[in-house]
């Protein structure tokens, strides 16, 4: 008989093995439903990490028919990531020649922090530019696109399809959760471009700029916090955070991180997710800034765990692809119900912030609905 909870625990055991390239024992979860493990991995965008974990199983032989789906996925993923790397090198190189200095966010940049960069599930190509370069970058990219989404004015963001890739142009990385957060994110942007606080990924013949490690840690953290409060997060986002913290553990300016987190009033969120990363993802506590083993943080981990598993991938776990079949009123009613449901879950973990963020999200959502209607 297959145990659902056992399947989830087997998934996390394999995830830790793949994330840190360490041995794993699965006999305690036998029989393992590898089909269910694959489905969870797909929802959480970590199939490549689970495939890596399968190579480290030491106490049982994984049947060929169970391993094949993971290996097929990895072969396709490697080809996709190689093609995406080539595209990024070409588009960034052309923008640099045009006098535009994009910084690559998340994605293929943070993948460099993994033991196997080509096994990280890729998503969009996120290009971040200085405020003064946003219009020039927009005018450069839009003619290359086969389709262009509506522009978000406040966040200075526009999505478009170029060749076979979804490219997101960002003139700001604001999350819209609070004024304090957005002010700090604007300061990180100024530091990135005005002070040239960047590191470099040599992608073929193109030197691709990435945010400095300290700023990137904060960009990644605030990005998944935004998703957590708005629609849910997937485990891959937390893995990205762990890997960049681990890679730059000897260089991190913890004083800088602490001052930024406190100015954004996000230290509570950091400590809860830090406890989750250590307990569930195997992040070494010595490499996690501000990790606190106190029971009050550990108690919140299981509530957070339940929410993450339920939400799944923010793109697939909430069946967004089916929403257009409903009328405008039904879509907005479903969205509002989910907001209230998620807010109740958030309140069990972050009682104070859940209220202030929910009110901001609700206000923005109602204004957008009125405009759309």
N, C-alpha and C positions, 0 to 999 in steps of 0.2 A: 504494500500500500504506500502510495506517494504522500509524503507529508509536505504541505504547502509551506509551513514555516521552515522546515528543513531545506526545502528548495531555495528559499530566500537566503538562508544561512550559507548554503553551498555556493550560491551566487557571490556573496560577499567574500567568502574564503578564496574563491578563484580570482575575484577582483583584486584583493590585496596581493595575491601571488603575482598577477600580471602587472600591477601598478609598481611593485617594488622588486620584481624579478626574484622572488623567493619561493622556497618549496612550500607545498600545501598537501594536506592529508584530507581525503574525502570519505574515507571508510565510515566515519562517524555519521555521515548523512545518507548512507546507502539505504535503499536504492536512490540514486540521483536521477531526477527527470531532466535530462540535458535539453530536451525540447523546451521545457518551461524556463530553464536557465537562459536559453537563447532568447526567448521572448522578453524576459526581463532585461537582458543585456541590450536588446534592440530598443526597447522603450527608454532605457537610460543612456543610450548612445555610447556603449562601452563594449561592443562585441569584440573589437580588437584586443582589448585588455583581457577579456575572458579567454580569448584564444591563446594569448600569451600565458595566462595562468594555467591552461590545460597542459602546457609543456613542462610545468613544474610539479605536476601531481606525482607523488612518490610512493603511495601505498596501494594503488590500484591501476589497472590498465584501462584507459578509456577506449571503449569500443570504436571501431573505425566509423560505423554509421553515425555515432554521436559526435565525433570530431569533424566529419566532413563539412557540415553546414558552416562551422566556424572558419575552417580553412578556405572554403569558397569565398566567404565574405572578405577575409583578409586579402586574398589575391585581387579581388575587385577593388578593395580599399587602397591597396598599394598603388594600383594603376591610377585610381582617381587622385590620390594625393600627389603622385608624381606629375600628373597633368595639371593639377591646381598650382603646384609649385612653379611650373613653367609659365603658366598664365600670370601668376603674381609677378614673377621676374620681368615678364614682358610689359605688363601694364604699368608697373611701378617705374620701370626704366623709361618708358615713353613719357610718363608724367614728369619725371625728373628732368628729362630733356626739354620739356615745356616750361620749366621753371617752377613746378609745383612739387612740394616736399611732403608726400604722404607718409604717415606712420601706420604700419600694419598692426591691427589690434587683434588679440585673442588668436583663435584659429591656428594657422600654420606657423605663426610666430611662437606661441606657447607650446606648440608641438615639439619644438627644439628641446624642451625641458624633459621630454620623455626618453626612456631607454630605447624605445622603438617609435620614432616620430611618425613613420609611415603607417603605424597600426592605430593611430588615434583617429577616431571618426571625425571627418571634416564636415564643415558646414558652409557658411557664407564667407565671402572675402570682405572683411571690414577695413575700409581705408579711412583714416582719421587725418584731417588737415587743420591747419591754423584757421582761425576765424577769417582772417584776411584773404586766405586762399580758397575759401569754400566756393565762392561763385565761379572762380576760374576752374576749379576742379569739376564743378557741376557742368560747366560749359564744355569741358574737355571730354567728360565721360558720357553724357547723355546722347550725343550723336553716334556713339559706338553701340548703344543699347538697342535691343530688339523690343523691349518693353520697359516702361518706367512707372513706378508706383507714385502715389500722391506724396508730396513733400510734407514733412512734419516741421513746422516753422519753429516752435519753441526748442526742440532738440536739434534743429538744423540737420535733418537726416532725410535721405532719400535712397530708396532701393531700386535696382534696375538689373535686367538680365543682359549680360555681355557674353557673347559666344554661348557656352553652356553653363555659365556661372552666375550665381546671384551675388551681385556686388552691392554692398551697403556703404554709401558715402556719409561720413559723419563730420559735421562742423562743430559738434559738441558731443560729449558723452553723458550729458545730464540724464538722470533717471526719472525726474518728476515726482519723487516721493516727498521731498521736503526742501525748503529753501536752503537750509544749512548744508545739506548734502550737495545740492547743485552748486552752491558757492564754492565749496571745497573742490568739486570736480572741475569747475572753471579755473581754479588756481593750479590744479594738476595740469590742465591743458596749457596754461601760460608757461609753467615750468618746462613742459615738454618741448614747446616750440620756441619760446623766447630765450630760454636758457640752454636749449638743445640737449635736454636731459634724455638721451636716447642710447640704446645699444644697437648693434648691427648684426644682421643675419646675412651672411654671404650666400645668396641664392643664385648659383651659377655665376654669371658675370655681373649680376646686379647686387649692389649693397642695399638691402632692404632695412629701413629704420624700424625699430621696435621701441616702445617706451622703456625708460630706465627701469631696472628691476623693482625698486621701491614704488615707483608710480604704477608700474604694471600690476603689481600685487594689489594695489588699491583699486585700479580700474577693474580688474577681474572680480574682486570682492564686491564692489558696489554694483557691478553688473548683475551678479547672480542674486544679490539682495533685492535688486529691483524686480527680477523675475520671480523670486520667492514670494514677494508680496503681491505681485500682479497676476501671475498665472501658474506658478509652480516652477520648480527647477529639476534638472536631471543630474544624476550622479557625476556625469562627465565634467560638469562645471566645477564641482568640488575637487575632482581629480586634477583638473588644470591648476587650481589654487594650490593644492598640495605639492604638485610637481615644481611649480615655480618657487614656492617657499623652500623646498628641499634643495633645488639647484643652486639658489643664491643664499643659502643659510649662513654662509660665512661673511656675506657682504651686506646683509640687511641692516638698515639704520632703524632700529626698533624705536628710538626716540622720535624719529620722523613719523613712523607708522602710528605710534600712540597719539601724537599731537593731532594728526589728521583724523583718526578714528574718534577721538574725543570731541573734536570740533564738529564732526558730523553726527555725534551722539549715537555711534554704532558699536561701542565697545561691548555692549551686552550681546549683540548679534555675533560679533567676532568670537567671543568666548564660548557661546553655544555651538557655533559651527566648528570651532577648534576642538571642542570636546567630542563632537561627532566625528571629525576627521581622525582623531586618535583612536576612538572606540570602534568605529565601523570601517574606516579605510586604512587603518594600520599606519597612519602618519606617526613617525617617531616624535614623542612629546618634546624631546630636547630641541627639535627643529621647528616647533610650532610656537611662534611668539605669543605671549600672554596666555598660554595654556594654563588652566586652573583645574586641578583634580578634585576640587570640592564637590561634595554630593549634589549640591543644588544645580550644578551645571550638568552633571551626569543624568539627573532625573529628567532634564529637558531633552536629552538625546533621543530617548525612545519616542517621545511625542514628535520630534522632528523627523525621526526615521519613518514613522507611520505616514506622515504627510508626504515625504519624498516618494515613498513606494506607491502611494495612491496617485500622486500627480503624474509620475512617470515623466517622459520627455515632454517639455512644454509645447512642442510642436505636434506630437502625436497623441499624448495622453488625454487631451481634452477634445478630441475629434473635431478639430477646427475645419477640416476639409469638408465636413458635412453641414456646416452651419448655413451656407448659402441656399440650401434647399428650403430653409424656413423663411417666413416673412420677417420684415424688419422688426415688428413689435415682438414676435416670438424670440428672435435672436437676442434682442436687448433684455427681454425678461429672463432668458436662460443665463445671460451674462451677469445680470444683477443678482440672480439667485446664487450663482457661483461665487460672486464677490462676498456675499454675506456668509456663505458656508466657509469659504477660505478664511475670512476674517475671524470667524469663531475658532477655527483651528489655530490661526496665528496667535490669538489671544491666550491660548493655553501655554504658549511658549514665550511670547513677548507681549505681556499685557498692556504696557503703556504705548509702545511703538505701534502696535497693531491698530490702536484707535487713531493715533495721529496720521499714520500713513493711509489707513482706510478712508478717512474723511477726505484727504487730498485726492486719492484715486477716484473716489465716488464723485467728487466735484468735477474733476477733469472729464470723467466718463459721461456725466450728465450733460456737460456743455458740448461734448463731441456728439452725443446722441441727438441733442436738439439741433445741431448744425446739420447732421446727416439726414435727420428726419425732414 
